[in-house]
Amino acid sequence: MSIAPAQGRLRSLPPAFGRVWPGVAVVVAVAIAAQFLSDHYGAPAMLMALLLGIAFHFLSEEGRCGPGIELCARTVLRLGVALLGMRISVELLLGLGAGTILLLVLAIAATVGFGLAAARLLGRGWRLALLTSGAVAICGASAAMAIAAVLPKNEFSERNLIFTVLSVTVLSTVAMIFYPILAQSLGLDARATGIFFGGTIHDVAQVVGAGFSVSPEAGDTATLVKLIRVTMLAPVVIVFALATRNVGQGMDMATQNASGKPVRPPLLPGFVLAFLALAALNSLGFVPEAVSGPASDLSRWALLAGIVAVGMKTSLGRVLEVGGDAVALIVAETLFIGLFILAGIYYLGHV
């Protein structure tokens, strides 16, 4: 069978497509493989995507695949974060009550503050502190990728992102296994258990797994609480973007253009505006179920492809250079938010 017609069709496509399609095709193939492993062996899809991506790091250094991998690591990844907005609505916020929402907001703010303080004690930079604490406080890998997109870049940015995504995914899996045992030993009822899981476990899939392993009520509550945390993604990213807008100026070569002049990041990244717009449309009832369902699936696949591409861009050797103090930082942040949420649950009388 001749492949000449197919080659002719490819040559007739715009030059930009010709540059990116090899890398995009490789990323999509690896993302499908990661989802297959997740579906058949129970491993977190994000973790599989990250590890497989790192294994194919050499492709990012090969000329043909580089542009497509870069496209997936930036544009496709941000599309996935933006589409998360379709899962958010005002109705979600009203369903939990003011006390629980206030607890979640305080937990996020306190975890970020704790991360900054702990990073200073450990001698680590504020970029890593904001990245890890934001990922722990909000929604794991998705938050890490969104936050990384607005922080001023330096030579360690990609390494820190990979480390954070890998760490929160592993910690989420550990929490999914051990938190149900902890909740039972503490005597938490189904609602309190759901609040604990949804308020502390980093990734949505592990929240759902832990919640429904206890009871349907705990699973429903955990999922709802987790989506409330996802709602906080846009405000936190906006605050981080505004707070670091001028801090990185003149400090990082990545923030300067070819003439050496500082390049200021946008006041509000486009994907954050899209997240907010889609959440508003969903809250107003303008997003039908026939659209929100496929959009949610597209968001999941875009995030999966994005993390594959980020993994491909990062050398495992560089990730291992991050150091034990960084591991201690993210573990301490995870323990902190767990203790904070438990204290709040007891204060609110949910036990």
Phi, psi and omega per residue, in radians:
M1 nan 2.280 -3.085
S2 -1.413 2.457 3.085
I3 -1.788 0.116 -3.116
A4 -1.039 -0.757 3.126
P5 -1.046 -0.726 3.135
A6 -1.108 -0.728 3.116
Q7 -1.117 -0.643 3.113
G8 -1.129 -0.690 3.121
R9 -1.137 -0.698 3.113
L10 -1.101 -0.681 -3.135
R11 -1.193 -0.421 -3.120
S12 -1.428 -0.194 3.141
L13 -1.351 2.804 3.129
P14 -0.969 2.563 -3.125
P15 -0.995 -0.612 -3.129
A16 -1.060 -0.711 3.113
F17 -1.124 -0.706 3.122
G18 -1.056 -0.527 3.138
R19 -1.338 -0.597 -2.984
V20 -1.736 -0.351 -2.975
W21 -1.121 -0.613 3.121
P22 -1.067 -0.786 -3.141
G23 -1.168 -0.716 3.117
V24 -1.099 -0.741 -3.140
A25 -1.073 -0.727 3.131
V26 -1.146 -0.759 -3.141
V27 -1.075 -0.789 -3.137
V28 -1.084 -0.747 3.131
A29 -1.074 -0.755 -3.141
V30 -1.200 -0.644 3.101
A31 -1.107 -0.725 3.091
I32 -1.098 -0.740 3.099
A33 -1.070 -0.710 3.128
A34 -1.114 -0.734 3.123
Q35 -1.164 -0.653 3.094
F36 -1.064 -0.816 3.124
L37 -1.086 -0.677 3.124
S38 -1.137 -0.788 -3.099
D39 -1.154 -0.616 -3.007
H40 -1.679 -0.368 -3.076
Y41 -2.175 0.014 3.030
G42 1.361 0.083 3.122
A43 -1.348 2.587 3.105
P44 -1.024 2.292 -3.089
A45 -1.066 -0.689 -3.136
M46 -1.098 -0.704 3.141
L47 -1.149 -0.758 3.107
M48 -1.089 -0.731 -3.138
A49 -1.090 -0.731 -3.120
L50 -1.161 -0.806 -3.106
L51 -1.167 -0.718 3.105
L52 -1.156 -0.679 3.108
G53 -1.061 -0.798 3.115
I54 -1.062 -0.664 3.141
A55 -1.105 -0.480 3.135
F56 -1.780 0.488 -3.121
H57 -0.973 -0.593 -3.077
F58 -1.058 -0.418 -3.117
L59 -1.189 -0.519 3.132
S60 -1.233 -0.328 3.126
E61 -1.641 -0.052 3.121
E62 -1.677 2.251 -2.936
G63 -0.914 -0.726 -3.026
R64 -1.199 -0.618 -3.048
C65 -1.552 -0.327 -3.035
G66 -0.950 -0.904 -3.098
P67 -1.067 -0.704 3.133
G68 -1.186 -0.674 3.091
I69 -1.124 -0.721 3.099
E70 -1.094 -0.699 3.111
L71 -1.061 -0.784 -3.126
C72 -1.197 -0.631 -3.106
A73 -1.227 -0.353 -3.117
R74 -2.006 -1.206 -3.000
T75 -1.182 -0.865 -3.106
V76 -1.130 -0.718 3.121
L77 -1.056 -0.781 -3.122
R78 -1.202 -0.564 3.043
L79 -1.063 -0.730 3.116
G80 -1.081 -0.720 3.110
V81 -1.155 -0.751 -3.124
A82 -1.055 -0.729 -3.092
L83 -1.220 -0.261 3.035
L84 -1.039 -0.420 -3.137
G85 -1.021 -0.484 -3.129
M86 -1.220 -0.195 3.118
R87 -1.619 -0.036 -3.025
I88 -1.907 2.484 3.055
S89 -2.696 2.818 3.085
V90 -1.102 -0.564 -3.139
E91 -1.031 -0.641 3.078
L92 -1.053 -0.765 -3.107
L93 -1.099 -0.683 -3.085
L94 -1.313 -0.316 -3.039
G95 -1.305 -0.318 -3.052
L96 -1.753 -0.391 -3.087
G97 1.693 2.665 -3.038
A98 -1.109 -0.663 -3.090
G99 -1.091 -0.788 -3.130
T100 -1.184 -0.708 3.119
I101 -1.097 -0.759 3.116
L102 -1.084 -0.683 3.100
L103 -1.050 -0.762 -3.130
L104 -1.140 -0.739 3.130
V105 -1.099 -0.793 3.135
L106 -1.127 -0.652 3.134
A107 -1.124 -0.712 3.126
I108 -1.126 -0.844 -3.128
A109 -1.105 -0.745 -3.122
A110 -1.165 -0.651 -3.140
T111 -1.169 -0.715 3.085
V112 -1.114 -0.767 3.098
G113 -1.094 -0.737 3.090
F114 -1.094 -0.722 3.136
G115 -1.072 -0.730 3.119
L116 -1.128 -0.756 -3.130
A117 -1.170 -0.755 -3.133
A118 -1.153 -0.678 3.122
A119 -1.097 -0.675 3.112
R120 -1.114 -0.738 3.132
L121 -1.132 -0.578 -3.111
L122 -1.542 -0.044 3.132
G123 1.356 0.385 3.120
R124 -1.749 2.784 -3.072
G125 -1.354 2.876 -3.112
W126 -1.252 -0.452 3.104
R127 -1.080 -0.866 3.119
L128 -1.093 -0.652 3.135
A129 -1.101 -0.819 3.139
L130 -1.153 -0.681 -3.109
L131 -1.152 -0.877 -3.087
T132 -1.246 -0.769 -3.115
S133 -1.178 -0.653 3.093
G134 -1.143 -0.721 3.113
A135 -1.124 -0.760 3.128
V136 -1.145 -0.713 -3.023
A137 -1.303 -0.506 -2.966
I138 -1.934 -1.451 -3.002
C139 -2.584 0.726 2.970
G140 1.101 -2.240 -3.016
A141 -1.073 -0.699 3.140
S142 -1.063 -0.770 3.127
A143 -1.156 -0.703 3.132
A144 -1.026 -0.761 -3.113
M145 -1.204 -0.653 3.113
A146 -1.194 -0.748 -3.133
I147 -1.167 -0.732 3.138
A148 -1.048 -0.515 -3.105
A149 -1.227 -0.365 -3.092
V150 -1.912 -0.208 3.128
L151 -1.331 2.517 3.044
P152 -1.002 2.388 -3.040
K153 -1.498 2.582 2.916
N154 -2.478 -3.021 -3.036
E155 -1.206 -0.210 -3.122
F156 -1.807 0.048 -2.988
S157 -1.047 -0.884 -3.105
E158 -1.174 -0.670 3.097
R159 -1.065 -0.786 -3.129
N160 -1.134 -0.639 3.122
L161 -1.134 -0.835 3.129
I162 -1.054 -0.782 3.111
F163 -1.010 -0.780 -3.099
T164 -1.154 -0.808 3.136
V165 -1.069 -0.788 3.130
L166 -1.080 -0.773 -3.078
S167 -1.166 -0.834 -3.090
V168 -1.179 -0.542 3.115
T169 -1.206 -0.780 3.108
V170 -1.132 -0.773 -3.140
L171 -1.122 -0.623 3.085
S172 -1.107 -0.720 3.135
T173 -1.145 -0.737 3.091
V174 -1.087 -0.756 3.138
A175 -1.115 -0.690 3.138
M176 -1.030 -0.552 -3.121
I177 -1.435 -0.770 -2.964
F178 -1.682 -0.431 -3.107
Y179 -1.131 -0.659 3.056
P180 -1.035 -0.659 3.086
I181 -1.136 -0.739 3.134
L182 -1.124 -0.758 -3.127
A183 -1.075 -0.692 3.123
Q184 -1.168 -0.729 -3.131
S185 -1.174 -0.482 3.115
L186 -1.489 -0.120 3.123
G187 1.296 0.501 -3.135
L188 -1.297 2.406 3.047
D189 -1.353 -3.126 -3.025
A190 -1.096 -0.745 -3.124
R191 -1.160 -0.805 3.135
A192 -1.100 -0.679 3.106
T193 -1.082 -0.761 3.118
G194 -1.084 -0.730 3.114
I195 -1.125 -0.710 -3.142
F196 -1.110 -0.841 -3.131
F197 -1.142 -0.861 -3.092
G198 -1.175 -0.452 -3.108
G199 -1.572 -0.148 -3.027
T200 -2.225 -0.629 -3.103
I201 -1.286 2.434 -2.917
H202 -1.330 -0.806 -3.007
D203 -1.822 2.558 -3.042
V204 -1.045 -0.799 -3.077
A205 -1.026 -0.725 -3.135
Q206 -1.252 -0.549 3.046
V207 -1.077 -0.838 3.138
V208 -1.076 -0.784 -3.133
G209 -1.063 -0.785 -3.135
A210 -1.179 -0.764 -3.079
G211 -1.099 -0.882 -3.083
F212 -1.328 -0.201 3.020
S213 -1.285 -0.305 3.117
V214 -1.635 -0.967 3.128
S215 -2.974 2.792 3.082
P216 -1.024 -0.695 3.131
E217 -1.129 -0.756 3.103
A218 -1.116 -0.672 3.117
G219 -1.142 -0.777 3.127
D220 -1.109 -0.774 -3.138
T221 -1.141 -0.744 -3.137
A222 -1.086 -0.757 3.130
T223 -1.108 -0.756 3.139
L224 -1.101 -0.802 3.133
V225 -1.081 -0.712 -3.136
K226 -1.111 -0.695 3.118
L227 -1.166 -0.536 3.043
I228 -1.126 -0.706 3.070
R229 -1.096 -0.684 3.092
V230 -1.065 -0.612 3.105
T231 -1.007 -0.552 -3.103
M232 -1.322 -0.116 -3.082
L233 -1.041 -0.884 -3.088
A234 -1.077 -0.852 3.114
P235 -1.032 -0.717 -3.123
V236 -1.168 -0.742 3.113
V237 -1.088 -0.700 3.105
I238 -1.088 -0.793 3.128
V239 -1.076 -0.784 3.130
F240 -1.092 -0.725 -3.133
A241 -1.106 -0.749 -3.139
L242 -1.221 -0.697 -3.088
A243 -1.194 -0.555 -3.080
T244 -1.815 0.099 -3.068
R245 -1.035 -0.698 -3.115
N246 -1.855 -0.271 -3.076
V247 -1.096 -0.729 -3.058
G248 -1.429 -0.054 -3.071
Q249 -1.106 2.272 3.089
G250 1.320 0.028 -3.095
M251 -1.828 -0.464 -3.058
D252 -2.123 2.341 3.074
M253 -1.082 -0.480 -3.111
A254 -1.222 -0.255 3.138
T255 -1.695 0.197 -3.131
Q256 -2.048 2.585 3.105
N257 -1.542 -3.033 -3.044
A258 -1.095 -0.482 -3.137
S259 -1.494 -0.009 3.115
G260 1.554 0.037 3.138
K261 -1.489 2.488 3.137
P262 -1.078 2.473 3.077
V263 -1.950 1.988 -3.113
R264 -1.379 2.367 3.093
P265 -1.208 2.795 3.122
P266 -1.095 2.592 -3.120
L267 -1.038 -0.818 3.053
L268 -2.255 2.028 3.135
P269 -1.015 2.556 -3.095
G270 -1.042 -0.654 -3.101
F271 -1.211 -0.483 3.072
V272 -1.235 -0.752 3.077
L273 -1.052 -0.703 3.114
A274 -1.138 -0.709 3.091
F275 -0.999 -0.867 -3.119
L276 -1.118 -0.722 -3.128
A277 -1.118 -0.767 -3.137
L278 -1.184 -0.656 3.079
A279 -1.107 -0.699 3.111
A280 -1.134 -0.771 3.120
L281 -1.094 -0.693 3.116
N282 -1.163 -0.686 3.124
S283 -1.117 -0.597 -3.128
L284 -1.461 -0.028 3.094
G285 1.430 0.304 -3.111
F286 -1.549 -0.036 -3.131
V287 -1.925 1.813 -3.130
P288 -1.216 2.779 -3.136
E289 -1.046 -0.562 3.142
A290 -1.135 -0.362 3.117
V291 -1.722 -0.746 -3.053
S292 -1.143 -0.616 3.121
G293 -1.092 -0.978 3.087
P294 -1.074 -0.608 3.122
A295 -1.129 -0.656 3.092
S296 -1.125 -0.722 3.095
D297 -1.138 -0.722 3.122
L298 -1.101 -0.688 3.103
S299 -1.067 -0.774 -3.128
R300 -1.101 -0.759 -3.135
W301 -1.214 -0.638 3.114
A302 -1.137 -0.724 3.097
L303 -1.147 -0.682 3.121
L304 -1.107 -0.802 3.107
A305 -1.120 -0.669 3.137
G306 -1.097 -0.743 -3.110
I307 -1.284 -0.516 2.999
V308 -1.043 -0.828 -3.108
A309 -1.133 -0.718 3.095
V310 -1.085 -0.695 3.084
G311 -1.098 -0.705 3.119
M312 -1.107 -0.498 -3.107
K313 -1.438 -0.139 -3.003
T314 -2.086 2.343 3.093
S315 -1.425 2.344 3.115
L316 -1.044 -0.613 3.117
G317 -1.043 -0.686 3.121
R318 -1.206 -0.621 3.112
V319 -1.107 -0.703 -3.119
L320 -1.191 -0.287 3.124
E321 -1.347 -0.102 -3.031
V322 -1.121 -0.549 3.019
G323 1.729 2.706 -3.133
G324 -1.150 -0.479 3.139
D325 -1.182 -0.542 3.072
A326 -1.189 -0.678 3.066
V327 -1.095 -0.775 3.115
A328 -1.063 -0.642 -3.130
L329 -1.094 -0.897 -3.053
I330 -1.260 -0.547 3.049
V331 -1.175 -0.733 3.119
A332 -1.098 -0.701 3.107
E333 -1.115 -0.684 3.119
T334 -1.139 -0.754 3.095
L335 -1.146 -0.652 -3.116
F336 -1.098 -0.860 -3.099
I337 -1.167 -0.553 3.084
G338 -1.118 -0.812 3.124
L339 -1.165 -0.653 3.137
F340 -1.107 -0.820 -3.129
I341 -1.141 -0.715 3.111
L342 -1.073 -0.754 3.110
A343 -1.079 -0.713 3.118
G344 -1.143 -0.690 3.118
I345 -1.060 -0.759 3.118
Y346 -1.188 -0.634 3.132
Y347 -1.166 -0.685 3.139
L348 -1.339 -0.149 3.105
G349 1.323 0.546 -3.140
H350 -1.502 0.181 3.119
V351 -2.107 nan nan
